Amino acid sequence: MASIQKRVSKDGKTTYRVQVRLKGHAPEIATFARSSDAKEWGQKIERDIKEKRHFGVSKKHTFSELVKEFEPYAKDKQRLDYWADVFGPDSLDTITRERIAKQRDKLLSEDVQTFATPATGNPELDAKRPKAKRSGPTVNRYLAAISVALTYATKELGWLKENPCLMVSKPSENKGRVRFLSDDERVALLAACKPHKQLYLAVLLSLSTGARQAEIMTLRYGQINFERRTISLTKTKNGEFRTLPLVGEAFTLLQEQSKVRNLADDRVFPPKARAKKADCIDLHRPWVEALKTANITDFHWHDLRHTAASYLVMSGVSLVEVAAILGHKTLNMVSRYSHLADDHIVTTGEKLAKRLGI
C-alpha cells in the first residue's frame, strides 16, 4: 500500500513523502512538492508492481543475485560463470547492450588454446605457429548464456523491463569445419587404436553412432538395451532424448565387456583406480599416439562425428534424417554436409526422370 506523509521544513517549505510497500518487494520511496503528484506516483508504482511492469527493482539486484536465482535452470554454467566474473557485483540496470557488445568484441579478440594453422611436423616451424582467435559461433554461445539469464530476469523475476542482450548484434555463424576420414585414414586409425581396448571401443562407438565425445565417454550400462541394440541418451547438449544404434563390432565388443565388468560400477568407461574423482577414463594420450601412428593430421575427436555424418550423407541418407541422428534441432548444422550428397541427388533426379518418362 502507498502511504503519504506531509512534511514541513524549518523554512516553511511543504513536501510530500510517499512510500509504497508490497509484500515480496523492496519499498519504493519518493518525495514531491504537491500532494496530487505524490498520490499519482504512489498509485502508478503500486499498479506497476502488481502487474510486473515496475523495474526500479533492477537497481536493487546485482548480476550475481540473478545468477544465483537462475543457476538451477542454466544449461551452460561454465559460460554463465564467465559473465558472473565480468558483471557479478554490478546492478542489473547498469548491464547495457553497450557493455555486453564491448565484452563480445573482447571475446572475439582473445587467443584460444588451439593453433590458427595445422602442424607441419617441423618442430621449429610448429613452435612459431600463432594461436587461433575465438570463433564467432563460440562467442555466440557466450552471448546465449547471458541472454537466457537476462530473459529469466525479465519474464520470471520481473527484475528487468527488457533483455539488453537482444539488441546486441551477433557474429556470423559460419558453416563450420568439415573434416572426415577417408577410407584409407579410417582403416589406419582403427588399426592404430586396436591395441588400446577402451580407445578402440570408444572410437568405434563414435563412428557408428555420430554421438559427441562426452555422450560416449559418460555412457552407463543402464542406457544400453542389448536386445534392441540401442543406446538411450537422456542428457544431451540440447536437452532432448535421443536413441543411438548399437551395431557391428561396437555391439559385439560392448556386449563382451558387459559380461566381465565390475558390477559395482555401471560406467562403460570407468576411470583408472588412481583417478577416483574423474568421470571416465582419460584417453587423450593414447588418442594422440594413435593419430601419430596412423599418420593422420589436422583431426580432432569431434571429427569422428563429422565422419559419421559425412558417410551417412554419401550413403544417401537425407539431411533431415542425419539431423535426427546427430540430435540437431534444425538443418543449419547439417547443411555443411549437403555438397556430399551430389551423387545421391543425381540418382534421385534420374529416378524422377524415369518415372516421368522423360
C-alpha positions, -999 to +999 in steps of 0.1 A: +000+000+000+011+036-007+014+059+023+019+097+021+035+118+048+033+156+048+064+173+059+072+209+066+108+221+068+121+248+091+119+274+063+082+266+059+085+245+027+060+217+024+068+183+008+050+150+005+069+118+011+053+087-005+063+052+003+050+021-015+053-012+004+041-045-011+049-080+002+078-096-016+091-063-030+116-037-017+100-004-006+098+024-031+102+059-018+099+094-034+093+130-024+071+155-042+062+192-038+025+185-044+002+161-027-015+152-060+018+142-076+027+120-047-007+103-048-004+097-086+031+084-083+022+060-055-008+046-074+013+041-105+041+023-088+017+001-069-001-008-100+031-014-120+045-037-093+013-057-092+013-060-130+050-068-130+058-036-150+079-018-124+116-020-130+131+003-104+139-030-088+167-035-114+188-011-093+184-032-063+196-066-077+231-075-089+240-099-117+254-123-091+220-124-075+204-132-108+230-160-114+221-175-080+184-175-089+189-187-124+217-213-119+193-243-112+179-238-147+212-230-165+224-254-192+257-237-198+270-230-163+306-226-174+298-196-197+274-182-172+302-182-146+322-162-171+296-135-172+294-136-134+331-128-132+325-099-156+293-083-142+290-100-108+287-071-084+270-047-109+233-039-105+212-051-134+203-016-146+240-010-154+242-040-177+236-023-210+238-035-246+269-013-250+287-031-222+277-066-235+288-056-270+322-044-257+327-078-239+316-096-272+344-078-290+369-087-263+359-124-266+365-122-303+399-107-300+413-132-275+435-162-283+424-197-276+444-229-269+443-242-305+465-230-333+455-210-363+473-234-387+478-272-387+510-288-376+537-293-402+557-319-384+587-295-383+593-287-346+609-253-353+580-242-376+553-256-353+568-238-323+561-205-341+525-212-351+501-184-340+472-192-317+437-191-332+412-164-322+379-174-306+354-181-333+322-162-340+300-193-333+317-198-299+312-162-289+275-166-298+274-194-273+287-169-247+260-144-257+234-171-255+244-179-219+239-143-206+209-137-228+189-166-214+197-154-178+186-119-186+154-132-202+147-151-169+152-118-150+127-102-174+100-127-177+102-147-145+116-124-118+103-091-131+137-075-123+142-060-158+120-043-183+137-059-213+167-080-221+195-057-233+213-087-250+186-090-276+198-057-291+234-069-294+244-080-329+260-114-331+290-126-351+280-145-382+277-183-379+299-200-404+292-234-418+318-248-395+346-273-400+340-304-420+370-328-416+362-365-421+383-396-425+389-410-459+386-448-463+423-453-460+426-430-430+397-448-413+414-482-417+447-468-405+432-451-374+412-482-363+443-503-367+463-478-346+436-478-319+431-515-317+459-522-292+442-500-266+409-518-259+390-488-244+401-464-270+392-488-298+357-493-284+351-455-279+362-447-314+340-475-329+310-461-309+317-426-321+320-436-357+289-458-357+266-435-338+278-400-346+275-392-309+295-365-292+326-375-272+310-366-239+279-387-247+301-417-255+326-413-226+298-409-199+278-439-211+264-462-184+252-498-189+217-487-178+214-468-211+221-498-232+195-522-245+213-552-259+181-569-271+170-539-291+206-529-299+201-493-289+216-467-266+194-441-249+207-406-243+188-387-217+213-359-210+221-344-244+235-310-254+201-296-265+183-313-236+163-337-257+161-375-256+179-394-284+183-430-294+215-443-309+220-475-329+243-501-314+256-521-344+285-541-358+317-546-339+308-519-314+279-541-303+300-572-301+327-556-280+304-538-257+284-570-251+315-589-243+328-562-219+294-561-201+299-597-191+332-591-173+326-556-159+327-545-123+290-548-111+296-521-085+303-495-113+279-492-142+301-468-162+312-481-196+345-462-195+353-460-158+385-441-148+416-459-136+419-466-099+443-437-093+419-412-109+390-417-084+375-382-089+374-385-127+341-392-145+357-415-171+390-429-183+414-403-199+420-414-235+439-382-246+474-397-247+465-430-265+443-410-289+472-386-298+495-416-302+471-434-324+467-404-347+505-402-349+508-439-357+482-437-384+499-406-398+467-386-396+470-348-392+445-320-385+420-343-369+401-340-336+379-364-318+348-344-328+357-351-364+346-387-358+311-372-355+317-353-388+329-386-403+297-404-393+276-376-407+295-374-439+293-412-445+256-411-439+250-383-464+272-401-490+252-432-485+220-415-495+206-406-461+187-373-462+198-343-442+166-344-422+175-380-411+211-370-404+199-341-382+177-365-362+205-390-357+230-363-346+204-346-324+203-312-342+170-293-339+175-275-372+190-283-406+215-254-403+241-276-386+239-304-411+238-281-442+276-282-442+274-318-455+250-310-484+277-309-510+285-346-502+250-356-514+256-346-551+257-381-564+226-391-544+208-360-558+217-370-594+204-406-587+172-392-573+168-370-603+173-399-627+146-419-608+122-389-612+130-386-650+124-423-654+090-420-636+080-391-658+091-409-689+114-381-700 
